[in-house]
Amino acid sequence: MLTQPPKPIWWRVIVGLLLIFIEIKSRIDPAPNLLKASNSGEQAAMNGTMVALIILGCWLVYSGVKPLWRKN
């Protein structure tokens, strides 16, 4: 019986990479009409959300390529 080689889950990899790259781009080169924080609490929440989205993107990429690392 032949088993198929494991394949990555491409939609997870692509969505995860998009999340990571968009967050990094908006941090490095923010758009002029981007929402600005009014106080330090809002700024902390914006930074926390950015970190959470980057972590979510990393998890999506990891879970998308994890089938390649499984042992039979």
C-alpha positions in Angstrom: 0.0 0.0 0.0 1.4 3.3 -1.0 1.2 6.3 1.2 1.2 9.8 -0.2 4.0 12.1 1.0 2.9 14.8 3.4 2.0 18.1 1.8 1.9 21.6 3.3 -1.4 23.2 3.9 -0.9 26.1 1.5 -3.8 28.4 2.6 -2.4 28.5 6.1 1.1 29.3 4.9 0.0 32.1 2.6 -2.4 33.7 5.0 0.2 33.5 7.8 2.9 35.1 5.7 0.5 37.8 4.5 -0.4 38.7 8.1 3.3 38.8 9.1 4.4 40.9 6.1 1.5 43.4 6.3 2.1 44.0 10.0 5.8 44.5 9.6 5.2 46.8 6.6 2.7 48.9 8.5 5.1 49.2 11.4 8.1 50.2 9.2 6.3 52.5 6.8 2.9 53.6 8.2 0.4 55.0 5.8 -0.3 58.8 6.3 -4.0 58.2 6.8 -3.4 55.4 9.4 -5.3 55.6 12.7 -3.2 57.3 15.3 -3.4 56.6 19.1 -4.7 59.4 21.3 -3.1 58.2 24.5 -0.6 55.7 25.9 -3.4 53.1 26.6 -4.5 53.1 23.0 -0.9 52.9 21.8 -0.3 49.9 24.1 -3.4 48.2 22.8 -2.3 48.8 19.2 1.1 47.4 19.9 -0.4 44.4 21.6 -2.7 43.7 18.7 0.2 43.9 16.3 2.2 41.4 18.3 -0.9 39.1 18.6 -1.4 39.2 14.8 2.3 38.4 14.2 2.1 35.5 16.6 -1.1 34.3 14.8 0.7 34.5 11.5 3.7 32.5 12.8 1.3 29.9 14.2 -0.5 29.6 10.8 2.8 29.1 9.0 4.0 26.6 11.5 0.7 24.6 11.4 0.8 24.7 7.6 4.2 23.2 7.2 4.0 20.9 10.3 2.8 17.9 8.2 6.2 17.9 6.5 8.0 17.3 9.8 5.8 14.4 11.1 7.4 11.0 11.3 5.5 8.0 10.0 
